[in-house]
């Protein structure tokens, strides 16, 4: 791959990581600490109980901490693949918990979009513009 194309891909990965980091740190801290007019841990646990998730307090802690810490990992580009997988699992739970598709009606549209982008990052890694750049995976020739 030529340098210009590689540089463009790294810039694109950085933009995606920064956007996802903002979303997940925002929503994670809402869940964990009640920041940004969020429900906090008790409110998140109450909502999770209302939709039938098991162990709502534990589920709230897992979701909030995964979103907060995973978002910070994406921001820095540290363990981006691992963070992306964990966040994707969190979004899969969110998508399957919600009813319908339209996000304005409380549907799965938004977590599904996030899940799709996280799958992309899980396969590509953080790119070179990160604290811990991902190394391209070697492809074995037949």
C-alpha positions, 0 to 999 in steps of 0.5 A: 500500500502506498504511503498516501493511502496508508496515511488517509486510512490512519486519519480516517481511523483516528476520526472514527475512534475520536467520534466513538470515544466521545459517544461512549465516554459521554454515555458511560459517565451518564450511566456511572456518575450521572454526569451530563444529566444522566441517570447515574448508576441507580437510575441505569439499574432501574431502567435495566430492571424495567427491560428485564436485564438480569442483575440490573445493578451489575449490568449497569456497572458493566455497561457504564464501565465498559462504555467509559473505559472502552471510550477512553481506550479508543480515544488513546488507541490503546487496546483498541481491538479489545475495547471495540469487541467489548463495546460491540458486545455491549451494543449487541445487548442494547440492540437486542433489549430495545424494541423496534428499529427507529431510535426516536421511538426507542428502537435499536437503530443507534446501537446497531450503527455503533455496533457496525462501526465497532466491528470495523475497528475490531478488525482494523485496529487503531491505526498508526495515529494512536498511543499504541499503533496496531500492527497490520496482521500478516497474511499467510500465502498459500 
